[in-house]
Amino acid sequence: VTQQNTTQEGKMLKSLKDAVYHEGIGSWIAPQNDPYALDNFQQAYNNLSVSRADIFPGTRALSATHYALKIFPKNEDFTVDIDGLVNYCKEVRAKALIFSNPCNPTSLGIPREEVLKIIRGFDGLVIVDEAYMDFWTQSVLDSVNDCENLIVLKTCSKFIGLAAVRLGFAVSGKTVTNALKAAKSPYNTDSISQLIGETVLREKDYLNAQKEKILKDTQYLYGQLCGLKVPEFAGSQRFGEEKRNGGLKVPEFAGNQSSGEEKRNGGLKVCRTRANFVFVEMPNSGEIYRYLLKNGIAVRHFDGFLRICAGTETEIDVLLDRLKELWYNED
């Protein structure tokens, strides 16, 4: 919080963000009021569909009660109908809404003012997972004191690279913070992890320099994929593309959100990234995923899409070489 030039009284260290999901929901809503998540692909929140006994061990009387996570779908281009989302939450009387911004895995982002519109238009709890916000500029962290129903989650696992430490934090106003503190376990993070996090977070100049390098490498990956020539193939029916040759199709902005239909010579789609990875539509994505993995390159596979994290320029060049090798049988 201090690093982001924000002064908030309500902050709480967490060893796992899952604990915040569970404690935030468990201390805010009744079990029969299901939480809503906003994503087409998001798998991170699936473990919310568990029993209260799993969330609060020892609560045997509630062990048969489950939260059933419900999904509000995005548009076909992965953007969000903000008014539609708010109206739907009101219509179904949802008590909680959870989403990542920027989105994992699409890498697209909802601008700050639109996120605030969701928060102010919805009476329930809004949990905004800003795990990748260090790579963008649209955080709502400074709004927690003005928005009593808001929890912002941050992590040291992405931009800072301390995934093994399992350290992050939640920021909210006093009312929500008190509810979280009442529900949380007493030793939710250990002293060694706190010391490591404190030591690393002091190195602001180093962290900022590394962030700039990651952003540069991400744009290099994005640009190279946009210019990549691929074999002729039948485009995805999902996006209504005709069969065409050439490079990848790059979405432009539709309104304020990262999306759109700028058409170039190709039938693929590369999302305009707001994170440190690129989400790209690929023909035969499963085959490509397995081929890359066989060649020592790990990416994430979704049906018809690959999520590719930015490495160094050298590592990106190796990735591109393997793709060309697969498509053109180049040595």
Buried (B, 14 or more C-beta within 10 A) or exposed (E): BEEBEBEBEBBBBBBBBBBBBBBBBBBBBEBEBBBBBBBBBBEBBEEBBEBBBBBBEEBEEBBEBBBEBEEBEBEEBBBBBBEEBBEBBEEEEBBBBBBBBBBBBBBBBBBBEBBBBBBBBBEBBBBBBBBBBBBBEBBBBBBBBEBEBBBBBBBBBBBBEBEEBBBBBBBBBEEBBEBBEEBBEEEBBEEEBBEBBEEBBEEEEEBEEBBEEBBEBBEBBBBBBBBBEBEEBEBBEEBEBEEBEBBBBBBEEEEBBBBBBEBBEBBBBBBBBBBBBBBBBBBEBEEBBEBBEEEEBEBBBBEBBBBBBBBEEEBBEBBBEBBBEBBEEEE
